[in-house]
Amino acid sequence: MLKDGAVRGVLGVAMPVEYEFSPAETATLMAVGARLAEWLG
């Protein structure tokens, strides 16, 4: 998770099988990570 270009943490998403996230899923996960980074400070 990035805030102002600095790493604030990581968000792990595990799948039981190999999986390639779609561009839409990636965008959603990036948005969630950005919100969490803001919350974490």
N, C-alpha and C positions, 0 to 999 in steps of 0.2 A: 504494500500500500504506500503510495507516494503523497506527500504533502509538501508543496513548494519545492518540488524536485528532490526531496530527501525521503529516504525509506523510513516509514513509521511502523512497519510490521508486514507480515505476510498472511495471505488468505489461501488456505489449502482446500481444494475440492477434489475428493477422491471418487474414482469410478471403479467398479469391480472388473471392468474390461477396458482395453485400449479405446480411447475416445478422442476425437478431434472436435473441439468446440466450434460452433458456427460463428461467423462474424457478429451476429446478433447476441448470441450467448456471451461472447467475449466482451462486447460492449456493456452488457448488463453487469457482468462480474467486475469490470473496471469501474463502473459507476458505483457499485456497492462498496468496492475497496476505497474509492475516493471519499465516500460519505463516512466510512469507518475511520479513515485516517483523520478526517476533520474532527470527529468525535473524540478520538484518542489524543489529539493535540499534538 
